[in-house]
Amino acid sequence: MPAGRRGRADRRRPALRRPRAPLREQGLVTAPVSVGDGARVGPGAALLRGVTVGAGAVVGAHAVVSADVAPGAAVGGVPAAVPRPVRAVSRPQPAPRAPGAPGPR
């Protein structure tokens, strides 16, 4: 194959630091993953190295997160994308009772 051209098998193989060395000798590259307060991560979700999930964010089940997730965002899919921001849920307040009315049972 001429220099500068890559075959189909070469395009599928990831770029390695030492391409001729066995995979077990390549070494492991790590970076910390940070998950903010109140963030929820679904089952089977993969957070790739160096990713930060903001406070109150939601990561869907089986999502692959390869970039930072903003606080309060909901992401899902492969690769994870932001379909919509998360809205705060307000709970209805109980109606005030009249004086002398019986309380809840």
C-alpha positions as CSV (number, residue, x, y, z in Angstrom):
1,M,0.0,0.0,0.0
2,P,1.4,3.4,-0.9
3,A,2.6,5.7,1.9
4,G,-0.2,8.1,3.1
5,R,-3.1,5.8,2.2
6,R,-4.8,3.7,4.8
7,G,-6.7,0.5,4.2
8,R,-10.2,-0.3,5.6
9,A,-8.9,-2.2,8.6
10,D,-6.6,0.7,9.5
11,R,-9.5,3.1,9.7
12,R,-11.4,0.9,12.2
13,R,-8.4,0.5,14.5
14,P,-8.0,3.2,17.2
15,A,-4.9,5.3,17.2
16,L,-2.4,3.8,19.6
17,R,0.7,5.3,21.0
18,R,2.8,2.2,20.2
19,P,0.9,0.4,17.4
20,R,3.2,-2.6,17.2
21,A,3.0,-3.4,21.0
22,P,0.4,-5.8,22.4
23,L,-2.7,-4.0,23.9
24,R,-1.9,-5.2,27.4
25,E,1.4,-3.3,27.2
26,Q,-0.1,-0.1,25.8
27,G,-0.9,1.3,29.3
28,L,-4.1,2.7,30.6
29,V,-4.9,6.4,30.3
30,T,-7.3,7.7,33.0
31,A,-8.8,11.0,34.1
32,P,-11.2,11.7,37.0
33,V,-15.0,11.8,36.4
34,S,-17.0,14.3,38.5
35,V,-20.7,14.0,39.3
36,G,-22.4,17.0,40.9
37,D,-24.8,17.1,43.8
38,G,-28.2,15.8,43.1
39,A,-27.2,14.5,39.6
40,R,-28.8,11.2,38.6
41,V,-27.0,8.6,36.4
42,G,-29.1,5.9,34.8
43,P,-28.2,2.2,34.9
44,G,-25.7,1.1,32.3
45,A,-24.6,4.6,31.5
46,A,-20.9,5.1,30.6
47,L,-19.1,8.2,31.7
48,L,-15.9,8.5,29.7
49,R,-12.7,9.8,31.1
50,G,-12.6,13.4,32.2
51,V,-16.3,14.1,32.0
52,T,-18.1,16.3,34.5
53,V,-21.8,15.9,35.2
54,G,-23.3,19.1,36.6
55,A,-25.4,19.4,39.7
56,G,-29.0,18.3,39.2
57,A,-28.3,16.8,35.7
58,V,-29.9,13.6,34.5
59,V,-28.1,11.0,32.4
60,G,-30.3,8.4,30.8
61,A,-29.9,4.7,31.0
62,H,-27.2,3.2,28.7
63,A,-26.1,6.7,27.5
64,V,-22.5,7.2,26.5
65,V,-21.3,10.6,27.9
66,S,-18.2,11.8,26.1
67,A,-18.5,15.6,26.9
68,D,-19.4,17.6,30.0
69,V,-23.1,17.8,31.0
70,A,-24.3,21.2,32.1
71,P,-26.0,21.6,35.5
72,G,-29.8,20.9,35.2
73,A,-29.6,19.3,31.8
74,A,-31.0,15.9,30.8
75,V,-28.9,13.8,28.3
76,G,-29.4,10.5,26.7
77,G,-28.4,8.4,23.7
78,V,-25.2,7.2,22.1
79,P,-23.4,9.6,22.1
80,A,-25.3,11.5,24.8
81,A,-27.1,14.6,23.6
82,V,-29.2,17.3,25.3
83,P,-32.8,16.9,24.2
84,R,-34.2,19.5,26.7
85,P,-33.3,21.2,30.0
86,V,-34.7,19.8,33.3
87,R,-37.5,22.0,34.8
88,A,-38.0,22.4,38.5
89,V,-41.0,20.5,39.7
90,S,-43.3,22.4,42.0
91,R,-45.5,20.5,44.4
92,P,-49.0,21.8,45.1
93,Q,-49.5,23.2,48.5
94,P,-52.5,21.9,50.6
95,A,-55.5,24.3,50.9
96,P,-55.7,26.2,54.2
97,R,-58.2,24.7,56.6
98,A,-61.1,26.7,58.1
99,P,-60.9,27.4,61.8
100,G,-62.5,24.6,63.7
101,A,-62.5,22.2,60.7
102,P,-61.4,18.6,61.4
103,G,-57.8,17.7,60.4
104,P,-56.7,15.0,58.0
105,R,-57.4,11.4,59.1
